[in-house]
Amino acid sequence: MMKVATFNINNINKRLDNLLAWLVKAQPDVVSLQELKTEHGDFPVNSLQEVGYEAVWQGERSWNGVAILARNHAPVLTRTSLPGDAKDHQARYLEAAVGGVLITSIYLPNGNPQPGPKFNYKLAWFERLISHGAELMASGVPVVLAGDYNVVPTPQDIYPTRSLDNNALIQPESRQAFSRLLAQGWTDAMRKLRPTGPLWTFWDYKFERWPKDKGMRLDHVLLSPKMSGCLVDGGVDRWVRGELNASDHAPVWIKLAPLR
């Protein structure tokens, strides 16, 4: 059994104690991290090794940053950026092989404010992800596309509100791009396990969103056809969001049976 998680840590060094406590308690085999918010050389590799995790990562000063952790053995780095734009140096995409499975860490652009350049960048980045996703799908390798997609796929994935009608996370273009990615044959793991109802993974720091449980689902784990058949369980570790000094995201995890 392989337990795979994705977690937007929102500054790995600021929340290192939170991350380590969760790793020790939850014992995931593989973790995709987003929003490291640290330079490449300041990644806390030694602290992670002390609790049994090896890592590959792509840091970026102040913003972004992605990593893939694996328990008790080193991930094999296969890609440090999303293909399709050689001029884009933002640290938002990482790919590594762990236990015969290709794992990604995706930090899709937020896109706010929209309309504008940031939303255009989000949609262009999404197009590149869709193109790369098609290549991965065509390769036939077992893939887990995990990360913070910064997309609320459907109205059931956000608390009832009109206050976010102009937010890039819920725009039709964002949702259509996510749908087009799924249409390649990817399985939305958490929705396969729980087809209806809230599966919040993010609660804003502002406006008492957490105590009022006004959340949304931004963090997704998509499975290639080979992996979809291995899916046995999954959940959101909501308790992590309630800890002192917490990220505004909670970890999402799935359990996969061995490939046959």
TIMAR-751653 format. One line per field, with one value per residue (C-alpha): x, y, z; residue in three letters. Coordinates in steps of 0.05 Angstrom, whole numbers, plus 5000, padded with zeros to 4 digits. Example, Ala and Ser with C-alpha at 12.3 -4.5 7.8 and 13.67 -1.06 7.14 Angstrom:
<rs>
c1: [5246_5273]
c2: [4910_4979]
c3: [5156_5143]
res: [ALA_SER]
</rs>
This chain:
<rs>
c1: [5000_5025_4998_5006_4990_4991_4999_5006_5050_5050_5122_5160_5210_5157_5114_5167_5144_5073_5098_5143_5087_5040_5091_5105_5031_5003_5063_5051_5097_5100_5083_5077_5089_5072_5087_5154_5168_5242_5306_5332_5390_5346_5304_5303_5330_5364_5302_5262_5315_5311_5238_5253_5240_5285_5266_5274_5253_5254_5258_5242_5257_5195_5143_5122_5168_5150_5178_5167_5183_5189_5194_5257_5282_5300_5252_5283_5277_5251_5229_5238_5191_5130_5147_5121_5152_5228_5221_5178_5224_5171_5180_5111_5121_5162_5161_5195_5190_5175_5165_5151_5099_5109_5089_5080_5077_5035_5026_4981_4979_4925_4905_4878_4860_4821_4814_4887_4957_4956_4893_4922_4984_4941_4903_4967_5000_4938_4943_5015_4993_4938_4989_5038_4982_4964_5037_5038_4972_4998_5061_5019_5061_5027_5020_4993_4981_4980_4980_4946_4909_4879_4814_4747_4721_4646_4597_4595_4670_4660_4616_4554_4574_4568_4628_4677_4640_4698_4752_4798_4790_4717_4716_4685_4752_4788_4735_4733_4809_4804_4748_4790_4847_4801_4772_4840_4824_4848_4807_4794_4811_4773_4710_4713_4714_4663_4621_4579_4585_4640_4713_4745_4821_4830_4801_4822_4855_4807_4734_4735_4731_4762_4719_4657_4680_4672_4722_4736_4770_4833_4880_4870_4899_4888_4903_4921_4879_4929_4929_4854_4842_4889_4851_4826_4819_4830_4815_4831_4871_4828_4859_4924_4887_4866_4936_4973_5012_4975_4977_4911_4909_4901_4935_4897_4917_4899_4919_4937_4941_5003_5000_4982]
c2: [5000_5070_5131_5193_5263_5334_5394_5468_5484_5560_5572_5508_5540_5581_5519_5465_5442_5434_5395_5348_5335_5316_5272_5234_5225_5211_5172_5185_5148_5205_5279_5334_5402_5470_5542_5528_5603_5592_5596_5530_5528_5540_5478_5440_5375_5354_5363_5320_5266_5263_5239_5191_5231_5243_5300_5332_5405_5469_5530_5603_5664_5691_5655_5589_5529_5455_5391_5316_5276_5201_5159_5118_5126_5181_5204_5201_5270_5270_5341_5409_5451_5447_5444_5494_5561_5565_5636_5616_5606_5604_5543_5511_5441_5381_5308_5248_5172_5138_5063_5056_5112_5181_5234_5308_5369_5423_5494_5525_5601_5634_5682_5739_5793_5776_5796_5815_5789_5743_5708_5703_5671_5621_5600_5595_5553_5509_5498_5475_5427_5399_5388_5354_5314_5287_5265_5231_5196_5173_5145_5095_5102_5102_5175_5214_5288_5318_5390_5456_5470_5536_5515_5501_5450_5454_5494_5437_5448_5516_5541_5579_5650_5705_5744_5706_5711_5749_5705_5670_5604_5595_5627_5586_5587_5557_5503_5487_5477_5429_5391_5386_5357_5305_5288_5260_5201_5225_5205_5258_5211_5246_5253_5180_5163_5215_5237_5287_5337_5384_5363_5428_5432_5507_5558_5631_5664_5723_5731_5672_5623_5566_5570_5579_5521_5563_5526_5505_5448_5471_5412_5353_5285_5260_5188_5157_5097_5046_5082_5094_5019_5018_5072_5044_5103_5177_5237_5307_5316_5374_5373_5401_5466_5475_5473_5535_5569_5527_5534_5556_5489_5419_5357_5313_5239_5175_5103_5061_4985_4957_4956_4887]
c3: [5000_4982_5018_4975_5001_4975_5022_5008_5068_5057_5078_5097_5145_5181_5190_5195_5264_5237_5177_5218_5269_5213_5178_5243_5257_5187_5160_5086_5038_4988_4997_4945_4977_4949_4967_5000_4999_5008_4967_4940_4989_5051_5043_5110_5083_5148_5190_5141_5141_5217_5211_5154_5091_5030_4983_4916_4910_4870_4914_4897_4938_4974_4931_4900_4909_4903_4933_4933_4996_5001_5064_5073_5002_4953_4899_4830_4800_4728_4715_4749_4707_4664_4590_4540_4560_4568_4595_4654_4714_4769_4813_4804_4777_4798_4777_4808_4807_4873_4877_4803_4802_4772_4823_4810_4854_4820_4843_4791_4789_4830_4775_4817_4803_4742_4687_4676_4665_4725_4701_4630_4660_4699_4636_4595_4649_4650_4575_4584_4639_4594_4538_4586_4616_4548_4538_4605_4590_4522_4554_4593_4656_4724_4744_4804_4787_4856_4878_4891_4826_4851_4819_4852_4801_4815_4858_4909_4921_4955_5012_4989_4974_4922_4950_4906_4840_4809_4838_4789_4826_4804_4736_4679_4642_4703_4712_4638_4637_4696_4660_4597_4637_4669_4600_4580_4626_4694_4755_4809_4867_4923_4882_4862_4936_4956_4897_4936_4991_5016_5014_5036_5033_5042_5091_5084_5144_5137_5158_5207_5149_5189_5253_5209_5164_5101_5058_4987_4950_4915_4926_4880_4866_4795_4776_4709_4689_4717_4784_4787_4795_4855_4895_4961_5009_5018_5062_5084_5149_5173_5242_5213_5194_5266_5295_5320_5263_5211_5136_5106_5070_5099_5071_5023_5021_4984_4992_4932_4928_4892_4816_4790]
res: [MET_MET_LYS_VAL_ALA_THR_PHE_ASN_ILE_ASN_ASN_ILE_ASN_LYS_ARG_LEU_ASP_ASN_LEU_LEU_ALA_TRP_LEU_VAL_LYS_ALA_GLN_PRO_ASP_VAL_VAL_SER_LEU_GLN_GLU_LEU_LYS_THR_GLU_HIS_GLY_ASP_PHE_PRO_VAL_ASN_SER_LEU_GLN_GLU_VAL_GLY_TYR_GLU_ALA_VAL_TRP_GLN_GLY_GLU_ARG_SER_TRP_ASN_GLY_VAL_ALA_ILE_LEU_ALA_ARG_ASN_HIS_ALA_PRO_VAL_LEU_THR_ARG_THR_SER_LEU_PRO_GLY_ASP_ALA_LYS_ASP_HIS_GLN_ALA_ARG_TYR_LEU_GLU_ALA_ALA_VAL_GLY_GLY_VAL_LEU_ILE_THR_SER_ILE_TYR_LEU_PRO_ASN_GLY_ASN_PRO_GLN_PRO_GLY_PRO_LYS_PHE_ASN_TYR_LYS_LEU_ALA_TRP_PHE_GLU_ARG_LEU_ILE_SER_HIS_GLY_ALA_GLU_LEU_MET_ALA_SER_GLY_VAL_PRO_VAL_VAL_LEU_ALA_GLY_ASP_TYR_ASN_VAL_VAL_PRO_THR_PRO_GLN_ASP_ILE_TYR_PRO_THR_ARG_SER_LEU_ASP_ASN_ASN_ALA_LEU_ILE_GLN_PRO_GLU_SER_ARG_GLN_ALA_PHE_SER_ARG_LEU_LEU_ALA_GLN_GLY_TRP_THR_ASP_ALA_MET_ARG_LYS_LEU_ARG_PRO_THR_GLY_PRO_LEU_TRP_THR_PHE_TRP_ASP_TYR_LYS_PHE_GLU_ARG_TRP_PRO_LYS_ASP_LYS_GLY_MET_ARG_LEU_ASP_HIS_VAL_LEU_LEU_SER_PRO_LYS_MET_SER_GLY_CYS_LEU_VAL_ASP_GLY_GLY_VAL_ASP_ARG_TRP_VAL_ARG_GLY_GLU_LEU_ASN_ALA_SER_ASP_HIS_ALA_PRO_VAL_TRP_ILE_LYS_LEU_ALA_PRO_LEU_ARG]
</rs>
